[in-house]
Amino acid sequence: MIIEASVALAVALGAFWTFSGNNEVCNEEWINFNTYRLKNDLETKLYGQHIAAEVILKTITGFMENKNPKKPLTLSFHGWTGTGKTFASQLIAENIYKKKMESSFLHLFSVTAHFPLKVHIDSYKTRLQEWIRGNVSICPRSMFIFDEMDKMPLELIDSIKPYLDFSDNLDGVSYRKAIFIFLSNAGGEMINEVTMKFWRDGKEREKIQLKDLETGLSQSVFNNKGSGFWHTSLIDKKLVDFFVPFLPLEYKHVIQCGLTEMDRQGLPRDNNAVKRMADDLIFFPKEERVFSDQGCKLIPNKLHFYI
């Protein structure tokens, strides 16, 4: 049991990208945000997410250009699997850090991988707080991404609350320049319902606005016992700046993802192969086949079968 606990805690402390002895320094040479580059990436690479693209561009730009923010920026991305939540967080990191996803100032946690055993929750809380405090001490412009937040224990979520609040410093450390991004499937059904209603009413997808979703989304997440956010102080104390909805992707977006994946793999574009793949994927409603059930998540592994 002692060995298991030690392994679990070691995993919990780790991030997917760690400092590897390079000369990365917490200064403008290595942290160089470019709003125009981020805008271009969101417009050309993030398909079907006009709400998320607008919120991300405005909030990240405003926060990074603010020399003295009052609190850390906290964004919560919600939507079904494959809609672009992880990809959007990667685009943010790539446009802030010179080393992009390999930056030692970027820290990604997967809840099921890093905090798997509820019996060690108290140790996880302590280690996670130490990890956040230690890394922000090294670089105030640190970014923390938590994947699978809908599976995160409530006690663990509440343990990071002090770092998201309006505080000049805690024990001599200021967290006001840090960015926290939460990724979650929670609220996905509500987002899909609103999107389908617009479609059934004959309204354009691009007419859906943040105000049509955000209030209902935060309430849905807060009151859903299946969500890691259920009745947490992060929502109760208004510490999440924006609940960002990711809409279900349509057939045309899946086609775009397929062609982009071919480019990424250095393959010649084959529209017919991508269409055959898209035709075999699951869409809903069942008869009309408008929205993709898995978004673009399965495309990288499925594509070669159709080439």
N, C-alpha and C positions, 0 to 999 in steps of 0.2 A: 504493500500500500504506500509506503514511503517513497519507493521508486516511482510508482505511478503518479503520485502527487508532484514529485520533482519534475517529471517529464511534462505533466500538464501545465505547470507554472512556467516552465521554460518556453513552451509553445505560446502561452498567453502573453509572455513578454515580447515575443518576436513579432516583427512585421515582415511583409514579403520582400521589402527592399531595405537593406541596412547599409550603414556606412562601411565602405570597403577599403579604407586607407587612402582614398584619393584626396585631392586638395580642395574639395568643395568647401566653400566658406559662405557663411550667412551674410552676404552683402549683395549689392546691385549687380555685380558681375555674374553671380550665380542665380539670383532671383530677379528676373527681368520680365515683368508682366507686359504683354502687348495686346491691348484691347482690339486692335484691328485684325490681328492674327486670330484671336479667339473668335471674333465675329465671323470671319471667313470660314473657320473650321466648323462652327455651329451651323452655318448656312449651307455648307457643301458636304458635310459628313454625317450630321445628325438628322436622319430622315423622319419626317412626319411628326416632329415635336416642336411646333411653333411656340407653344406656351413655355416649355422648358427652356428653349433657346433664348427667348426674350428675358426670362427671369434670371437665368445664369449670366448672360452678358451684362445686364444692368447691375446685378448685385455684386458680381465679382469685380467688375470695373470700378464701381463706387467704393468698394471695400479696399481694393489694392491701391487706389489713388488717395485714400484717406490716410494721412500721416499719423492721425491720433484717433482711431476708432474707439467708441465707448464700450464695446463688447466684442467678443469673437463673432465671426460670421458662422451661423449655423443653418444649414440647408438640409431638408429631408426630402429625398427623391422617392416617389411612390408610383407603382404601376406593375403590370404583369411582367413575367419573365420575358426577356428578349426585346424589350421596348427601348433600351438604350441608356438605362440608369448608370450602369458601370462604365459604359463608353463615354458618357457625358462627364463623369468624374475624372476620367483619364484625360479628356480634352482640357479640362481646367488645369490639371497638374502639368500637362505638357506646355501650357502657355504661361506658366508661372516659373517653373524651374528649368534651368539650362540643361540639367541632366534628365529632365522629363520624369518618366516613371522610375528611373533608377536613382533619383535624388534621395539623399539620406535625410532630407527634411520632410519626406512624404512617408506616411505610415498607414498601411492598410491592414485592417483586422477582419477576418472572417469569423463570425460568432461561433459557428458550429466547429470550426477547426481550432480556434484559439481559446475558447471558453467552453469545452465540451462537458465538463463534469460539475453538476450542481453542488456536489458535496464540497467542492473547493471554492465556492462562491466568495467567501470572505478573503481568501488569498488572492483570487482574481481581482477583487476590488482594490486591494492594497497595491498589487503589482501594476494594475492599469493606471492608477493614480500616479504611481512613481514614474511610469513610462511617459505619461503625458507631461508631468512636471519636469522631468529630466530633459526631455527633448525640446520643450518650449524654452527652457533655460538656455539651451544651446542656440536655438534659433526661434525668435518670436514669430516668424512667418512660417511656422510649421503647419502641415495639413494632416488631418486624421480622417480616414475614410473607414466607416464601419458597415460592412456588408451583412445582409440577413438580420437587420435590426428587429424584424418581426419575431425572431427566435431568441432575442437577447433577454436574459432574466431581468426582471424589474429592478432588483437591488443593484445590479451592475449598471443599468442605465442611470439610475438616480445617483450613483457614485461619481459620475462625471459632471453632475449638475453644477458644482461650484466653479468649474472651469468655463462654463458657458454664460455665466451671469455677469451683471454690471459690477465689476470690481477693479479697482486700480491695481491691486496685486494680492496674491495669496502667499503668505510666507516669503515675501520678497520677489515673487515671480508674477509678471503681468502676462495675461493670456489674451489680451484684447486684439492682438494682430493675428491670432491663429484662426484656422478655418476647420470646421467640423462638418463632414458630409455623411448623412445616414442614408443607406439604401435599403428599401423595404418593399415587399410585395403587398403589404397591408394597404387597404383602401383601393386595391386594383379593381375589385368588382364594382365599386361605386363609380370609379372613373370610366369603366367600360359602359356602365348603364347610361351615364350622361352622354357619352360619345355616341352610343346607339340611338338615344333619343333625338339628338341633333340630326343623325342620318335619317331616321324614320320621318322626321318633320321636314325633310328636304332642305335642311340648312347645311351650308358649307362647313366642313371640318374646321377651317381656319377662322370661323366665326366664334368658336368656343374660346372663352376668355378665362383668365385665372380666377376671376370673381365667381364664375359659374361652378368652380370646383373646390377652391381652397378651404372655404369655411366648412362645407360638408365633409371634405377630406379629413381635416383635423379632428372633427367631431367623430367621424367614423373610426379613425385610428384610436382615438382616446377611449372610446366606449367598447371597442372590440376586444374581448378577452383572449382572442387568438392572436392578438398583436402584442409584440414586445413593448409597445408604447402604452399599453392599457393603464390608464390612470397614473401615469408617471408625472413627476414634477416638471419635466422638460416642457410638457404641453400646458400643465396647470399654471406654471409660472411664466408662460409666454416666452420661453427661451429659444424656441425654434423660429428663426426669422421668416422662412418661407417653407410651406409644404408644396413641393413642386410636382404636379401631376404629369405622368408620362402616358400618353394616349395609346390605345391598342393600334398596332400598325395595320395598314391595308395592303392589298395585293400589290399595288404599285410600289409600295415601300419595300416589300420583300424582294421584288425584282431589282430595285436599286441596290439593296444590300448584297444580293447575289453578284451583280456586276462589279461592285466595289471589292468584294472578296476575291474575285478573279484577278482584279488589278493587284490586290495586295499579295497574292500568291504568284504573281508574274505570269499568269495564264492569259492567252488571247481571249478576248471577250466572245462569248457564245450565247447570244440571246435565247436561242432555242433551248439550250441546255438549262438555262436559268428558269425559263418558263415551264419546262417539264418538271423541274424540281418544285417550283412554286405550286403547280397544279396538284402535286401529290401531298402537300402539306394540309394541315387541318385549319379550316376557317369557320367563323361563326358570324351570323346565324347559319345553321346547317344548309339551308336551301340557297340563301343569297350569297354565302361565302364572301363576306365583306372584310372581316377583321381576322388577322392571323392569331391562332391560339398560342403559338410559341414565339411570335415575332421573328427576329433574325437570329435567335440563339443557336439553332441547329444548323444553320447554313454552312459554316466552315467544314463540318464533318460530313454533311450530306452531298455537297456540291460535286465531289469527284465521281460519285456514283452515276451522275447524269452527263458527264463529259464524254 
